[in-house]
């Protein structure tokens, strides 16, 4: 059973990943900004995995 706080934190992390995915769409692969955003997404996904949750992937367009 998860607590409200855990659920809220996981929801926040998943929302941030989705926001970063949208930001990343506006950048070109190989640009510094693109790589920074990609690193943030990876860090959040590692956080999710650490607590037993599934990774959130960016939708390819």
C-alpha positions as CSV (number, residue, x, y, z in Angstrom):
1,X,0.0,0.0,0.0
2,X,1.4,3.4,-0.9
3,X,0.9,6.5,1.1
4,X,-0.7,9.7,-0.2
5,X,2.8,11.4,-0.1
6,X,4.3,8.7,-2.2
7,X,1.5,8.8,-4.7
8,X,1.8,12.6,-4.9
9,X,5.5,12.5,-5.4
10,X,5.3,9.8,-8.1
11,X,2.6,11.8,-9.9
12,X,4.7,14.9,-9.7
13,X,7.8,13.1,-11.1
14,X,5.7,11.6,-14.0
15,X,4.3,15.0,-14.8
16,X,7.7,16.6,-14.9
17,X,8.9,13.9,-17.3
18,X,6.0,14.6,-19.6
19,X,6.8,18.3,-19.5
20,X,10.4,17.7,-20.2
21,X,9.4,15.5,-23.2
22,X,7.4,18.4,-24.6
23,X,10.4,20.8,-24.1
24,X,12.7,18.3,-25.7
25,X,10.6,18.3,-28.9
26,X,11.5,21.9,-29.4
27,X,15.2,21.2,-29.4
28,X,17.4,19.4,-31.9
29,X,19.2,16.2,-31.0
30,X,22.8,17.0,-30.2
31,X,22.1,20.5,-28.9
32,X,23.2,21.1,-25.3
33,X,19.7,21.9,-24.2
34,X,18.4,18.7,-25.7
35,X,21.1,16.7,-23.8
36,X,20.4,18.5,-20.5
37,X,16.7,17.7,-20.8
38,X,17.4,14.1,-21.7
39,X,19.6,13.8,-18.6
40,X,16.8,15.1,-16.4
41,X,14.4,12.6,-17.9
42,X,16.8,9.8,-17.3
43,X,17.4,10.9,-13.7
44,X,13.6,11.0,-13.0
45,X,13.2,7.6,-14.6
46,X,15.9,6.1,-12.4
47,X,14.1,7.6,-9.4
48,X,10.9,5.9,-10.5
49,X,12.7,2.6,-11.0
50,X,14.4,2.8,-7.6
51,X,11.0,2.8,-6.0
52,X,9.5,0.0,-8.2
53,X,7.6,2.1,-10.7
54,X,7.7,1.9,-14.5
55,X,9.7,4.3,-16.6
56,X,7.9,7.0,-18.5
57,X,8.9,7.2,-22.1
58,X,8.6,10.2,-24.4
59,X,6.3,9.7,-27.4
60,X,8.1,9.9,-30.7
61,X,6.6,12.3,-33.3
